Amino acid sequence: MDGCVFLAGHTVLAMTGVESDLTSFAGTWDSLPPDPYVEADTPYRFRRHGRLLIDGAGDVSVLPTGDYLQDPAHNPLFGGLSRRFAPVVWDDTGTRVLGALARTGVTRVLGLPGPVLINVHQIRILGGAGHAGTPVPEGRHRDGFDFISIHLIERDVDGGGVTTVVADADGSSTVMTLTEPLDSLFLDDRAYVHDTSPIEGDDRTVRRDVLLMSFERVDD
């Protein structure tokens, strides 16, 4: 694939076949607990984490939740810290949707031979009066994997939530805003850095729900 690929939500729905499950799946963001590693007087970042493995045949397995560790060179705020988040709830709907998204990313978009380890992050950001609605408190960064994907689940904001992607090779930048359910960005994490601007609310609480995935080739 090209190192930076945007796919519209309707395209991703057609590729994955998860349209009938999407409303129920999006509802699970309402039960995300606060991210325990983000210090704020008012919690504004909520999160769950899970792990999947896709083998060479494209079969998906759910792995036990483990620590999430990034290199300080990649994440200047949380790098070097082993973080343990509340686990993804692997009910039937969530397993179908996450498995389909992961398999589509690996086999149809990225074209990666298995096995591939995938970290899955459900994240909600709240913003508005009295809330620091910052999707990326670490600022412009890379995640430290082979590839990543960002999938919008729901968005209710008055402004902000704009993603900027910058190429290492020549410093060129691409700016985009994910606006529709399952609007998705796939990125070569080794060749680009990325950031997303704070979400803005006009005297009301606003939110941005996203699903993040990181893809890492592992030895057979």
C-alpha positions as CSV (number, residue, x, y, z in Angstrom):
1,M,0.0,0.0,0.0
2,D,0.9,3.7,-0.2
3,G,2.3,4.8,3.2
4,C,-0.7,6.9,3.9
5,V,-4.2,5.8,2.9
6,F,-7.6,7.3,3.7
7,L,-10.7,5.1,3.2
8,A,-14.2,6.6,3.5
9,G,-16.5,4.9,6.0
10,H,-18.9,3.5,3.4
11,T,-15.9,1.8,1.7
12,V,-14.7,0.3,5.0
13,L,-18.3,-0.9,5.7
14,A,-18.5,-2.6,2.3
15,M,-15.1,-4.2,2.8
16,T,-15.8,-5.5,6.3
17,G,-19.6,-6.2,6.3
18,V,-20.1,-4.9,9.8
19,E,-22.8,-2.4,9.1
20,S,-25.5,-4.3,11.0
21,D,-23.3,-4.5,14.1
22,L,-21.9,-0.9,14.1
23,T,-24.6,0.8,16.2
24,S,-24.3,-1.8,19.0
25,F,-20.5,-1.7,18.8
26,A,-20.4,2.1,19.0
27,G,-22.5,1.9,22.2
28,T,-19.7,0.1,24.0
29,W,-17.8,3.4,24.1
30,D,-20.3,4.6,26.7
31,S,-18.7,2.1,29.2
32,L,-15.0,3.1,28.7
33,P,-13.3,3.9,32.0
34,P,-11.0,6.9,32.4
35,D,-7.4,6.5,31.2
36,P,-5.5,6.2,34.5
37,Y,-2.3,7.6,33.0
38,V,-3.7,11.0,31.9
39,E,-3.7,13.4,34.8
40,A,-6.6,15.9,34.7
41,D,-8.9,17.6,37.2
42,T,-11.8,16.5,35.0
43,P,-11.3,13.1,33.2
44,Y,-11.4,13.7,29.4
45,R,-9.8,10.5,28.0
46,F,-11.4,7.1,28.4
47,R,-9.9,3.9,27.1
48,R,-9.9,0.1,26.8
49,H,-7.1,-2.0,25.3
50,G,-7.0,-5.5,23.7
51,R,-4.8,-7.7,21.5
52,L,-5.5,-9.8,18.5
53,L,-3.3,-12.2,16.4
54,I,-3.9,-12.9,12.7
55,D,-2.1,-15.9,11.3
56,G,-0.9,-16.6,7.8
57,A,-4.3,-18.0,6.8
58,G,-6.1,-14.8,8.0
59,D,-7.6,-16.5,11.1
60,V,-8.1,-14.1,14.1
61,S,-7.4,-15.1,17.7
62,V,-8.1,-13.0,20.8
63,L,-5.0,-12.8,23.1
64,P,-5.0,-12.0,26.8
65,T,-4.6,-8.3,27.6
66,G,-1.0,-7.4,28.3
67,D,1.0,-4.3,29.1
68,Y,1.3,-1.6,26.4
69,L,4.9,-0.3,26.1
70,Q,6.2,2.3,23.7
71,D,9.8,3.6,23.3
72,P,10.5,7.0,24.7
73,A,11.9,8.0,21.3
74,H,8.4,7.4,19.8
75,N,6.2,8.7,22.6
76,P,7.8,11.5,24.6
77,L,5.1,11.6,27.2
78,F,4.4,7.9,28.0
79,G,7.4,6.1,26.4
80,G,9.2,3.7,28.6
81,L,6.1,3.2,30.9
82,S,4.4,-0.2,30.9
83,R,0.7,0.8,30.8
84,R,-2.1,-1.6,31.7
85,F,-5.5,-0.5,30.6
86,A,-9.0,-1.9,31.3
87,P,-9.5,-4.7,28.8
88,V,-11.7,-4.7,25.7
89,V,-15.0,-6.6,26.4
90,W,-15.0,-9.4,23.8
91,D,-18.7,-9.9,23.4
92,D,-20.0,-11.5,20.2
93,T,-20.6,-8.1,18.5
94,G,-17.2,-6.6,19.4
95,T,-15.4,-9.8,18.4
96,R,-17.0,-9.8,15.0
97,V,-16.4,-6.1,14.3
98,L,-12.9,-6.0,15.6
99,G,-12.0,-9.2,13.9
100,A,-13.3,-8.0,10.6
101,L,-11.6,-4.6,10.8
102,A,-8.3,-6.3,11.8
103,R,-8.5,-8.9,9.0
104,T,-9.4,-6.3,6.4
105,G,-6.5,-4.1,7.5
106,V,-4.0,-6.9,7.4
107,T,-5.0,-8.8,4.3
108,R,-6.7,-6.2,2.0
109,V,-5.2,-2.8,2.9
110,L,-1.7,-3.5,4.2
111,G,-1.1,-6.8,2.5
112,L,0.9,-8.2,5.4
113,P,1.8,-11.8,5.6
114,G,0.9,-13.3,9.0
115,P,1.3,-13.7,11.8
116,V,0.5,-10.1,12.8
117,L,0.0,-8.9,16.4
118,I,-2.6,-6.1,16.6
119,N,-3.0,-3.8,19.6
120,V,-6.6,-2.5,19.8
121,H,-7.5,0.7,21.6
122,Q,-11.0,2.0,22.2
123,I,-10.7,5.7,23.0
124,R,-13.2,8.5,23.8
125,I,-12.1,12.1,24.2
126,L,-14.4,14.7,25.8
127,G,-14.1,18.4,25.3
128,G,-15.9,21.7,26.0
129,A,-16.2,24.2,28.7
130,G,-13.8,23.1,31.5
131,H,-12.6,20.1,29.6
132,A,-9.2,19.7,27.8
133,G,-10.3,17.7,24.8
134,T,-6.9,16.7,23.6
135,P,-6.8,13.5,21.6
136,V,-3.0,13.3,21.6
137,P,-1.6,14.7,24.8
138,E,1.9,13.5,23.7
139,G,1.8,15.7,20.7
140,R,3.2,14.8,17.2
141,H,4.6,11.3,17.4
142,R,4.8,7.8,16.0
143,D,3.5,4.8,17.8
144,G,6.5,2.5,17.3
145,F,4.9,-0.3,15.2
146,D,5.0,-1.3,11.5
147,F,1.6,0.2,10.7
148,I,-1.3,1.9,12.5
149,S,-4.9,2.6,11.6
150,I,-7.3,5.2,13.0
151,H,-11.1,4.5,12.6
152,L,-13.7,7.1,13.6
153,I,-16.6,5.6,15.5
154,E,-18.6,8.7,16.3
155,R,-18.0,12.4,16.3
156,D,-20.0,15.2,18.0
157,V,-17.9,18.4,18.0
158,D,-18.1,22.0,17.2
159,G,-14.6,22.1,15.7
160,G,-11.2,20.6,16.0
161,G,-10.3,16.9,15.8
162,V,-8.1,17.6,12.7
163,T,-5.4,15.0,12.0
164,T,-2.1,16.0,10.5
165,V,0.3,13.4,9.0
166,V,3.9,14.4,8.2
167,A,6.3,12.3,6.0
168,D,9.8,11.7,7.3
169,A,11.2,11.7,3.8
170,D,10.5,15.2,2.8
171,G,8.5,16.9,5.6
172,S,5.3,17.1,3.4
173,S,2.1,17.1,5.4
174,T,-1.4,15.8,4.8
175,V,-4.3,17.3,6.8
176,M,-7.7,15.5,7.1
177,T,-10.7,15.3,9.4
178,L,-12.5,12.0,10.0
179,T,-16.2,12.9,10.0
180,E,-18.3,9.8,9.2
181,P,-18.5,6.4,11.0
182,L,-15.6,4.2,10.0
183,D,-13.8,6.9,8.1
184,S,-10.3,5.3,8.4
185,L,-6.6,6.3,8.0
186,F,-4.0,3.6,7.5
187,L,-0.4,4.8,8.1
188,D,3.1,3.4,7.7
189,D,4.3,4.2,11.2
190,R,7.9,3.9,10.3
191,A,7.7,6.7,7.7
192,Y,5.2,9.2,9.1
193,V,4.4,11.0,12.4
194,H,0.9,12.2,13.2
195,D,-1.1,14.4,15.6
196,T,-4.7,15.4,16.1
197,S,-5.9,18.8,17.3
198,P,-8.1,19.3,20.4
199,I,-11.8,19.0,19.9
200,E,-13.8,22.1,20.5
201,G,-17.3,22.7,22.1
202,D,-19.3,25.9,22.2
203,D,-20.6,25.9,25.8
204,R,-21.4,22.1,25.7
205,T,-19.6,18.8,26.2
206,V,-18.4,17.3,22.9
207,R,-16.8,14.0,22.1
208,R,-14.8,12.1,19.6
209,D,-14.8,8.2,19.7
210,V,-12.1,6.4,17.8
211,L,-10.7,2.9,17.4
212,L,-6.9,2.7,17.1
213,M,-5.0,-0.3,15.8
214,S,-1.3,-1.0,15.6
215,F,0.1,-3.8,13.4
216,E,3.3,-5.6,14.1
217,R,4.8,-8.5,12.2
218,V,5.9,-11.3,14.6
219,D,8.0,-14.4,14.0
220,D,6.2,-17.7,13.2
